[in-house]
Amino acid sequence: MTLAEVLKGATAYLTSRGVESPRLDAELLLSRTLGLSRIELYTQHDRPLTDAERAAARELVQRRGRREPLAYVLGDWDFRRLTLKTDARALVPRPETEIVVERCLALIDGVSSPRVVDVGTGSGAIALAIAHECPAARVHATDISPLALELARENADAHGLAVELVEGDLLAGLEGPFDLVVSNPPYVEASELSALAPEVRDWEPRGALVDDGQTERLAHAAQQALEGWLVLEVHEARAKIVSQALEGAGYTSVAVVNDLTGRERVVEARWGTTHATG
Ligand SMILES: C[S@@+](CC[C@H](N)C(=O)[O-])C[C@H]1O[C@@H](n2cnc3c(N)ncnc32)[C@H](O)[C@@H]1O
């Protein structure tokens, strides 16, 4: 069988399994199996595959066909300027979270050695991107999941980034003051879970998805630890509610930031008499 035939078969299989972007996923899985770029899949379309290559490709395509997230099947995923290891221990980093990092970097710009904490770090995405793009920052990260923290540690080590990782509930075990507290907390209502794509519902850690009041508790806990900015990723339908809650709790400069498609996905607010200027 040639590469083109295998690609066609994999695309048809993923289509039959309801995968949203079957052709693209088939290309990425075959590229990974064969160590080729996507362009090379086309320039080498008539190349025959060995039995071993076909077996390796089949294994990855079948995993994807079971609706395992592409990032878990590939085993890594790009987030801002980093390629992070991704597996079922933590949520797959999302593009909208890159905007959270963008806001964080803008808000700590001008602070000479900002103290930052990423609450619920998962794969380490936010904490590591900040440490990478703002080398002067002293970055801490927490997670209640020991498995997620293990993955964050592997990612920190792989990139040689110094982030202090702490296992615990929200900010427990950490002492302020922080110039920035950032979090992408779980924000799916338990009742919404069944309507999510199988990739999310059946594969990503439930503790990373389901809202258990973490946003409200963090807004409160951060007041003991913050002399600066709180930046939260939120459910697009709840940006206003979260903003109002922060205002009600005494935060100032509360603002909602849209993602690239105009959805209200980030809420930022200030607490204390910080030197961070934004
Ligand atoms: C939506 S995921 C975000 C992961 C990562 N920050 C990202 O943006 O890709 C939420 C993370 O918060 C963690 N988490 C949930 N409840 C927590 C709590 N009470 N304290 C600390 N971390 C918590 C979960 O284990 C999960 O890793």
Ligand as a Chemical Component Dictionary entry (heavy atoms), coordinates in Angstrom:
data_LIG
# 
_chem_comp.id                   LIG 
_chem_comp.type                 NON-POLYMER 
_chem_comp.pdbx_formal_charge   0 
_chem_comp.three_letter_code    LIG 
# 
loop_
_chem_comp_atom.comp_id 
_chem_comp_atom.atom_id 
_chem_comp_atom.alt_atom_id 
_chem_comp_atom.type_symbol 
_chem_comp_atom.charge 
_chem_comp_atom.model_Cartn_x 
_chem_comp_atom.model_Cartn_y 
_chem_comp_atom.model_Cartn_z 
_chem_comp_atom.pdbx_ordinal 
LIG C1  C1  C 0  -9.007 23.609 33.318 1  
LIG S1  S1  S 1  -7.584 22.761 33.951 2  
LIG C2  C2  C 0  -6.310 23.922 33.479 3  
LIG C3  C3  C 0  -4.954 23.302 33.283 4  
LIG C4  C4  C 0  -3.898 24.294 32.735 5  
LIG N1  N1  N 0  -3.742 25.433 33.622 6  
LIG C5  C5  C 0  -4.285 24.773 31.347 7  
LIG O1  O1  O 0  -4.710 25.924 31.228 8  
LIG O2  O2  O -1 -4.135 24.008 30.392 9  
LIG C6  C6  C 0  -7.783 23.034 35.686 10 
LIG C7  C7  C 0  -6.692 22.468 36.584 11 
LIG O3  O3  O 0  -6.993 22.854 37.933 12 
LIG C8  C8  C 0  -6.741 21.775 38.799 13 
LIG N2  N2  N 0  -7.559 21.983 39.993 14 
LIG C9  C9  C 0  -8.877 21.720 40.154 15 
LIG N3  N3  N 0  -9.271 22.066 41.388 16 
LIG C10 C10 C 0  -8.170 22.580 42.026 17 
LIG C11 C11 C 0  -7.950 23.107 43.326 18 
LIG N4  N4  N 0  -8.926 23.186 44.230 19 
LIG N5  N5  N 0  -6.705 23.539 43.631 20 
LIG C12 C12 C 0  -5.703 23.450 42.733 21 
LIG N6  N6  N 0  -5.863 22.950 41.478 22 
LIG C13 C13 C 0  -7.083 22.526 41.132 23 
LIG C14 C14 C 0  -7.073 20.541 37.990 24 
LIG O4  O4  O 0  -6.436 19.398 38.507 25 
LIG C15 C15 C 0  -6.578 20.960 36.599 26 
LIG O5  O5  O 0  -5.242 20.560 36.397 27 
# 
loop_
_chem_comp_bond.comp_id 
_chem_comp_bond.atom_id_1 
_chem_comp_bond.atom_id_2 
_chem_comp_bond.value_order 
_chem_comp_bond.pdbx_ordinal 
LIG C1  S1  SING 1  
LIG S1  C2  SING 2  
LIG S1  C6  SING 3  
LIG C2  C3  SING 4  
LIG C3  C4  SING 5  
LIG C4  N1  SING 6  
LIG C4  C5  SING 7  
LIG C5  O1  DOUB 8  
LIG C5  O2  SING 9  
LIG C6  C7  SING 10 
LIG C7  O3  SING 11 
LIG C7  C15 SING 12 
LIG O3  C8  SING 13 
LIG C8  N2  SING 14 
LIG C8  C14 SING 15 
LIG N2  C9  SING 16 
LIG N2  C13 SING 17 
LIG C9  N3  DOUB 18 
LIG N3  C10 SING 19 
LIG C10 C11 SING 20 
LIG C10 C13 DOUB 21 
LIG C11 N4  SING 22 
LIG C11 N5  DOUB 23 
LIG N5  C12 SING 24 
LIG C12 N6  DOUB 25 
LIG N6  C13 SING 26 
LIG C14 O4  SING 27 
LIG C14 C15 SING 28 
LIG C15 O5  SING 29 
# 
